[in-house]
Structures are given as C-alpha cells and as structure tokens.
Amino acid sequence: MLSIWVIIIIGLPLWWKTTEIYRAQLPFAEIEEWSKKRERLDIKFSTHFTLFIATNVLEENNNFNLKNLDIRLKESIASKYNLINNSKSVQFPVKFKIKEWNEWKDVLKEDFNLGQLNFTSKNGKYAFYILPGNNENKKTKVLVGNQRQAIVQIEQIEHWNLEPSTEANVELDSMRTMKYSPMYQVTFSLMNGDPSSLLVNWDIDQTVNKYLKPFVDKISVISNLIVESQIQHYARLTFEPQQKKIIENINYNNDNDKYFYLTPDLLPHFINAAEWKLASAVSSYPTLNFILYVPSLEQSPLYIQDSKENIIKNNAFLIPRWGGVVINNPDRSTGIHNFTSEELKSVMSIFIMQLRGLLGVQDFWVKAGSGLDSSVTIEFTSPQNTAITMWELDSLVRRRIAENIVATILTLKSLSQLVAEIPNMVVLDHIQTEVLLALDSLKKSCTSLQEEQYEIALQHAKKAIERAESAFFDPTMRN
Amino acid sequence: MLFLKYSQHSFLQHIIICLILLTLVVRSDNETVDGFFSRGGHTNNWAVLVCTSRFWFNYRHIANTLSMYRTVKRLGIPDSNIILMLADDVACNPRNVFPATVFNNAGRYLDLYGDNVEVDYRGYEVTVENFIRVLTGRVEPDTPRSKRLLSDDRSNILVYMTGHGGNEFLKFQDAEEISSFDLADAFEQMWEKRRYHEVLFMIDTCQANTMYSQIYSPNILATGSSKLGENSYSHHMDSDIGVAVIDRFTYYNLEFLERIDMQSKATLQDLFNSYNPTLIHSTPGVRSDLFRRPLDKVSVTDFFGSVQNVELTGQQYNLSNSDIDIEDSIYSSTLNMMDVKENIDNRYKV
C-alpha cells in the first residue's frame, strides 16, 4: 500500500516533469513592441546636403536669399516626397548646409572636372556645387559624379515644369530583384548549340577578373558573390526559332540569306530546363545564372526581336530573379571560336547591367531623366571600374538596411506567433539565445541609423536577419 | 525681372530636389503588390511530389507520382525545383517483370522511370517529419540543395500527394500518418516566412477532400479526388505487371495535362471542369476560398509548368576600365543619354 503511494507521490511529478515540453522563455513583449513600432513611423534615414554656391551666382543675384533657400528646399522636399510616397514606415529627414564657394573658377576652366573637388564624405552626406552659366547654350547642365557630389551649372530659364517623378517601377523592381542573401552564387555558362559545327571556348577567368571583380568587391559590403563558370555542349533549344529573309540594312557575316529570330512570347521557353544543367549543388545560396548562348549552325544567326519586330542590338534578355541570357553569333569559318576577353567585354557589360538589376541597384539615369524637363542636360560620371557609383551603392545600402530591419521584425514576430499558436513546439535554449542576439543587433542597427552610421547599421541589420532566420529555421523547432 | 529671379530660384530648387530624390530611393519590402509584369505575380515554380505508400501492390501510387513528375518536367520545371519523394522503389522490386521500369498504362507506351529521374527522398526517408521539414525549410544544416525547398515570396508551389488515407489523415509508409492539421500548420509556417506566393495542393487518396479542410493560410488552392466517405479508385490494372498501374483521379488529370504544352493558355478552371465524377468514380473537390485570383484567370502552367517572365535588355553597362589608362577613362566615358532613352523605350516586358 505504501509503495503505491510512494510511486504516486514521487512518480507523478516525475512523469509530469519528464514529459513536459521544454520551452525556453522568449522575449515576447519585446518582439511585440518592435512589431508595433514597425507600423508606426520608425526607420529614419537622415540625409545631409551641402550646397556650395559659387560666389559669382550670389553676386549676380542680390536677393538670392540663402537663409530662405534651405527652408524652402526642406519644405518642398517634404511636400514632394509625401506626394510620391505613401508608405509611412520609412522617413527621410533632410538637412541643408549652404556654403559660399570661392574656388569655382578652377573647376569651370577644367570643364567640369569633378576630380578637383575633394569632397570626402560618407553615406548620407552629399555635396552640390552650384556654378554660374557660361551663356553659350542656354541649357542648364547637371553633372552627377561617381562620388557623392554633383555640379549644377545654372542658366536663366524662362519657365520650368515640375513633374513629380513617379514610382511606377517599384513593383517591377521588386519582381526582378533577388531577396536579400548574404551570399549569391553567380554562374556564367557558355552554352554551345552544336559542337559538331563549331567548338567554343572563352577566356572567362580573365574577363571576370578584369570587369566583374571590382563590382564584386564593391558590393561585398552588402552581399558576397561566388563566381563560377562552365561550358556546355549540345545545348538544344526546345523549339524551332522563326526564320526570315534578310533585310538589306542589317549586315551579317553569314552567307545565308535568312536569319532566325525569337519573339518575346517564345523567350520564356528559351531555357531548356530539362536538359541544361544549370543548378549548382555547391551551396544552398541563391543562384544567378548568366548564359552566353551560341546557336547551332542550323539556327544561325539567331536574334531577338521585340514586339515591334525590331532586332534588339544587345541580343539579350533578363529573367527576373533568375539571371540573364546573351545570344552571340560568332564567326564560324574556322570551326573553332575562342571568345577573347576583348570580345567578352560587351557581353560582360550586358551581364553587369542585368546583374545590377537582379541585385537591386537602381539605374539612376532612368530616374533622373524622368524627373527633369528637356531644358536640362544631365550627365553622369561613370564609376571608377566598379560598375556602381557611390550614389547607387548608398541607396542600395539604405534599402537593404530597411529591408533587413523589417524582415527581422517580421521573422521574430512570426516565430513568437508560431510558438504561441502551436503549443507542442519545443523551444530550446539556443533558440532563446539567437532571438536575444537578433534583438540586440536590431537595436544596435537602429541606434547606428540614428547616428547616421549607415555602414555599421547595415552590418548590424545583416547580423539581425541572419540570427532571426537561424532561430526560425532551426531544425529543433518542430511540432 | 522679379519673375525671372523667382523662376531661376525655383528652377535651381527643382534640380536640387530631383537630385535629392535620387538619393532617397528606399523601399520597404513588406507589402506584396500585384503587377502587370507577370500574369500571376510569380517568378519561379516549385513542385513537391509525394508518394507515401510502400510495397509492391501500391505500384500505382508510385506511377501516379512519377507521371506528375514527368508532366511538370515536360512543362518546364527543372529538376532543381522539384522535390520528388517516393516511399518505395517498385522499379527494382523483384516482382517487377519489367525490371527498372515503371509504367502508368497497360499499353506500356511510356517508361516513367527512363533516364533523368531524380528522386530526392527515397524509401524510408519519406516520413511525415521530412515532409514537414521540406515544406517549412527547417532542415539540418548539412542537407544538400536538392533536398531543400528553396522557394521565396514569388514562388508558385505545386504540392501533389498520393497514398492511402482516411478522414483527415494520410498514411506514410504504413507506419505513421500526417493529419490535416499538421498540413495546415505547415502551410501556415510557410506563409509566415513568405515561402510561397501561391500553392496548388492536389491529393489523390481515399476521402482526399478532408485533407485540405483545415488549411487556413491565404493563396492556397486545393483539389482532391474524393469527398468524405468516398474511396478513391484505381483506373485499370496491367495483367503482366499484376497490379493496378494508375489511380482514376490522377489518370483524368493527366489526360487533360497531356494536351497542354508550355505555350498553352488553358486555365485551372478548364482543368477542374474536366473532372467527371462518373468516370472518376468519386467526387473531386476544389477549395478556392483562400485563393484570391479567379480560377479562369489562372493558367495551368502557373503551377504545372515554369513560364518565366522576360525583360529584354536594351542597355549595356559602360565598362570604362582597361588595364592601363584607368585615370583617363574616369571622366570621359559617360552614358549617351540619347541611346539610353532609346533603349529604355525598347525595353519590353512579357
């Protein structure tokens, strides 16, 4: 009798204890607070602009009221920005500093030499140099530098248009751009349609080192790229391209009088997913594929037509969140073709264009062109080898900070919701640690953002999302 | 004069504003908006095809799954985006009189087990746990890429399951079962982590329609072979192989899908309309209350194929570098605006 009671008294709590689902305490309240914060206005990207105004401009216009200018600018920015952006979770406070500029004559002599302006700055600090016009042509010239500076040469203008630049492309961009990942795998494939008539090879190593590496280095602040290459033979298309008799104004080096073309509605089927080995088993990071396609003799030369039946000069197209394709019709006379690094330069410049789009680099010239009217000529300095200007990199950094902060909050919120919803889910101690570390990085990122330390904020935001995801996708989290 | 000054002043202001706006382009990516870019709003397709039955007499379940595998591959989903789970290997079963083959028709026209079949989870690897792990992405860190569902917020996923089931459960391997609640929770976890854009859940088993009854996550379309209390029947048997080779629901789905090619404009409504309860010998169900697009606007290839969106690239990036004269090229090479403008107009989207 006693033994039964002993078993019940000792055994029952023991049984209860041992069969209990282990749950480490998660900071639910804090996560809740963050997700509420997200709905209110929270993330701030403050930006400083320094306007260097040439003394000459000031002399010519006595009532060019400087004090007035910065307030007016601020107001119109605020009204304009609200006009085009209704999302409230991100704010852009703008600050202006206006300085007189004495050395402007040297710059004018050198015909807009931005190299003379030693304006060193970091993300979020920009300089505009305002110059007087030279009265030759009555156009206002704008030169946007590859660092964080721009020159505006202003003329007397009778009238002007203010059209808000619309953000209609946001949706398009979001479909094209890959989701953030700390690492991407970039695969360059040379696909040969038929090696029996033409053998191909390429100097991809050299080309990548020469043209792509500077970009890879630059963008590594945000994500790293692993680059690999392959050559595949017998890469058939799944369909027959259409053919046409030659038109006079297009010169082919092929003796045939017909050429082959792909229409936009055929392009979605271009990738022969069943036969072309494009998947890489090396890592689980997202893959970006870039294909240089050499058609077989029976399908050469092969071109891409747009819907208006014009042949696309680049002979290239982009597949959102997947990669890019360039079709090349090399000289077949010798039966062997080696793509030299010189030849690959133009191919690589298309690939880089596509890669920029896939990684979310916004093309500045498109945006700027749409915002200004024809009385302004705007020019852009090319970046020094890197295929990305400081303006573009800054903007991408800010965007990835915002995305990662939002994604971290959402992930943690989902995690806490799941744990609450599914009572059988085990939560081990290391999950708790990861969540706490993620919250810590999140806090640090927001603090750095307030201090306008964008690079540091990005590093913390990257850590935050990484930890939040590793907690969410931990194999021990199961029901 | 006053006007001139004003306008110059404002013009300067305008230019500066435009430049400033350039720097302010940041987008928070927490809202999913639909666009004109693709018909369905997805950029990639995935398929998870599961046969949960073991043993020789369940030959037809493996044939069902391999038939779907063949179809989605034919319609353009690459092997890297297909997770194929087969609980048994009937092709190599000693009772198979046609070794190393699987047929889905007594006519034996088509060997489903021909070249290029990539089974990702095989035999005893096909468990409820592994299936849920594939869906939710909670796999061990050393899991190879081919065993992971690496989908994102723009992925359309086809989940096809076949096996023996009952009211709100599906048996795995004769040893365990997945309930409709487990399945619903797994989908919810996927939705929470934005692992899909849309899901088509298709199940061929007895009382199949009960399996999707508990799903509560958005953008999921579900279809099953038979309602509560109804069995799902096999279509016909091959007397040489000695067992039934395909189930009715899958058979009539395939009959429709065989007539589809990559360019096809057929919709899921057409597919569902083709279901004939007298031929299938059970009542197929469709659940579309969680799905937000009208079914007659959803192409069959949105789930069974992989029709990629395409954007013609009109521009080239100006690679200004060369080995020696880097310094010269910095300032000289700018993009010709005329060309760019022209090329922007040439950009064309499908």
Boltz contact constraints between the chains, C-beta under 6 A:
constraints:
  - contact:
      token1: [A, 73]
      token2: [B, 13]
      max_distance: 6.0
  - contact:
      token1: [A, 76]
      token2: [B, 17]
      max_distance: 6.0
  - contact:
      token1: [A, 77]
      token2: [B, 17]
      max_distance: 6.0
  - contact:
      token1: [A, 89]
      token2: [B, 28]
      max_distance: 6.0
  - contact:
      token1: [A, 90]
      token2: [B, 26]
      max_distance: 6.0
  - contact:
      token1: [A, 90]
      token2: [B, 28]
      max_distance: 6.0
  - contact:
      token1: [A, 92]
      token2: [B, 24]
      max_distance: 6.0
  - contact:
      token1: [A, 150]
      token2: [B, 19]
      max_distance: 6.0
  - contact:
      token1: [A, 152]
      token2: [B, 15]
      max_distance: 6.0
  - contact:
      token1: [A, 154]
      token2: [B, 12]
      max_distance: 6.0
  - contact:
      token1: [A, 157]
      token2: [B, 11]
      max_distance: 6.0
  - contact:
      token1: [A, 160]
      token2: [B, 11]
      max_distance: 6.0
  - contact:
      token1: [A, 162]
      token2: [B, 14]
      max_distance: 6.0
  - contact:
      token1: [A, 170]
      token2: [B, 27]
      max_distance: 6.0
  - contact:
      token1: [A, 171]
      token2: [B, 33]
      max_distance: 6.0
  - contact:
      token1: [A, 171]
      token2: [B, 35]
      max_distance: 6.0
  - contact:
      token1: [A, 172]
      token2: [B, 37]
      max_distance: 6.0
  - contact:
      token1: [A, 175]
      token2: [B, 37]
      max_distance: 6.0
  - contact:
      token1: [A, 175]
      token2: [B, 43]
      max_distance: 6.0
  - contact:
      token1: [A, 179]
      token2: [B, 152]
      max_distance: 6.0
  - contact:
      token1: [A, 211]
      token2: [B, 319]
      max_distance: 6.0
  - contact:
      token1: [A, 264]
      token2: [B, 348]
      max_distance: 6.0
  - contact:
      token1: [A, 264]
      token2: [B, 350]
      max_distance: 6.0
  - contact:
      token1: [A, 267]
      token2: [B, 310]
      max_distance: 6.0
  - contact:
      token1: [A, 268]
      token2: [B, 307]
      max_distance: 6.0
  - contact:
      token1: [A, 268]
      token2: [B, 308]
      max_distance: 6.0
  - contact:
      token1: [A, 268]
      token2: [B, 310]
      max_distance: 6.0
  - contact:
      token1: [A, 269]
      token2: [B, 262]
      max_distance: 6.0
  - contact:
      token1: [A, 273]
      token2: [B, 76]
      max_distance: 6.0
  - contact:
      token1: [A, 273]
      token2: [B, 78]
      max_distance: 6.0
  - contact:
      token1: [A, 274]
      token2: [B, 73]
      max_distance: 6.0
  - contact:
      token1: [A, 279]
      token2: [B, 80]
      max_distance: 6.0
  - contact:
      token1: [A, 281]
      token2: [B, 145]
      max_distance: 6.0
  - contact:
      token1: [A, 284]
      token2: [B, 145]
      max_distance: 6.0
  - contact:
      token1: [A, 284]
      token2: [B, 148]
      max_distance: 6.0
  - contact:
      token1: [A, 306]
      token2: [B, 312]
      max_distance: 6.0
  - contact:
      token1: [A, 306]
      token2: [B, 348]
      max_distance: 6.0
  - contact:
      token1: [A, 307]
      token2: [B, 348]
      max_distance: 6.0
  - contact:
      token1: [A, 312]
      token2: [B, 312]
      max_distance: 6.0
  - contact:
      token1: [A, 314]
      token2: [B, 313]
      max_distance: 6.0
  - contact:
      token1: [A, 316]
      token2: [B, 313]
      max_distance: 6.0
  - contact:
      token1: [A, 317]
      token2: [B, 310]
      max_distance: 6.0
  - contact:
      token1: [A, 317]
      token2: [B, 312]
      max_distance: 6.0
  - contact:
      token1: [A, 317]
      token2: [B, 313]
      max_distance: 6.0
  - contact:
      token1: [A, 318]
      token2: [B, 311]
      max_distance: 6.0
  - contact:
      token1: [A, 318]
      token2: [B, 313]
      max_distance: 6.0
  - contact:
      token1: [A, 319]
      token2: [B, 308]
      max_distance: 6.0
  - contact:
      token1: [A, 320]
      token2: [B, 43]
      max_distance: 6.0
  - contact:
      token1: [A, 320]
      token2: [B, 309]
      max_distance: 6.0
  - contact:
      token1: [A, 321]
      token2: [B, 43]
      max_distance: 6.0
  - contact:
      token1: [A, 349]
      token2: [B, 316]
      max_distance: 6.0
  - contact:
      token1: [A, 349]
      token2: [B, 317]
      max_distance: 6.0
  - contact:
      token1: [A, 349]
      token2: [B, 319]
      max_distance: 6.0
  - contact:
      token1: [A, 350]
      token2: [B, 313]
      max_distance: 6.0
  - contact:
      token1: [A, 350]
      token2: [B, 316]
      max_distance: 6.0
  - contact:
      token1: [A, 352]
      token2: [B, 317]
      max_distance: 6.0
  - contact:
      token1: [A, 353]
      token2: [B, 315]
      max_distance: 6.0
  - contact:
      token1: [A, 353]
      token2: [B, 316]
      max_distance: 6.0
  - contact:
      token1: [A, 353]
      token2: [B, 317]
      max_distance: 6.0
  - contact:
      token1: [A, 354]
      token2: [B, 313]
      max_distance: 6.0
  - contact:
      token1: [A, 362]
      token2: [B, 25]
      max_distance: 6.0
  - contact:
      token1: [A, 364]
      token2: [B, 22]
      max_distance: 6.0
  - contact:
      token1: [A, 365]
      token2: [B, 340]
      max_distance: 6.0
  - contact:
      token1: [A, 367]
      token2: [B, 22]
      max_distance: 6.0
  - contact:
      token1: [A, 368]
      token2: [B, 22]
      max_distance: 6.0
  - contact:
      token1: [A, 371]
      token2: [B, 18]
      max_distance: 6.0
  - contact:
      token1: [A, 372]
      token2: [B, 18]
      max_distance: 6.0
  - contact:
      token1: [A, 379]
      token2: [B, 334]
      max_distance: 6.0
  - contact:
      token1: [A, 380]
      token2: [B, 334]
      max_distance: 6.0
  - contact:
      token1: [A, 382]
      token2: [B, 318]
      max_distance: 6.0
  - contact:
      token1: [A, 382]
      token2: [B, 320]
      max_distance: 6.0
  - contact:
      token1: [A, 382]
      token2: [B, 333]
      max_distance: 6.0
  - contact:
      token1: [A, 384]
      token2: [B, 330]
      max_distance: 6.0
  - contact:
      token1: [A, 385]
      token2: [B, 321]
      max_distance: 6.0
  - contact:
      token1: [A, 387]
      token2: [B, 317]
      max_distance: 6.0
  - contact:
      token1: [A, 395]
      token2: [B, 25]
      max_distance: 6.0
  - contact:
      token1: [A, 398]
      token2: [B, 26]
      max_distance: 6.0
  - contact:
      token1: [A, 399]
      token2: [B, 26]
      max_distance: 6.0
  - contact:
      token1: [A, 402]
      token2: [B, 26]
      max_distance: 6.0
  - contact:
      token1: [A, 402]
      token2: [B, 28]
      max_distance: 6.0
  - contact:
      token1: [A, 403]
      token2: [B, 29]
      max_distance: 6.0
  - contact:
      token1: [A, 406]
      token2: [B, 28]
      max_distance: 6.0
  - contact:
      token1: [A, 406]
      token2: [B, 30]
      max_distance: 6.0
  - contact:
      token1: [A, 414]
      token2: [B, 192]
      max_distance: 6.0
  - contact:
      token1: [A, 473]
      token2: [B, 137]
      max_distance: 6.0
  - contact:
      token1: [A, 473]
      token2: [B, 138]
      max_distance: 6.0
  - contact:
      token1: [A, 475]
      token2: [B, 138]
      max_distance: 6.0
  - contact:
      token1: [A, 475]
      token2: [B, 140]
      max_distance: 6.0
  - contact:
      token1: [A, 477]
      token2: [B, 138]
      max_distance: 6.0
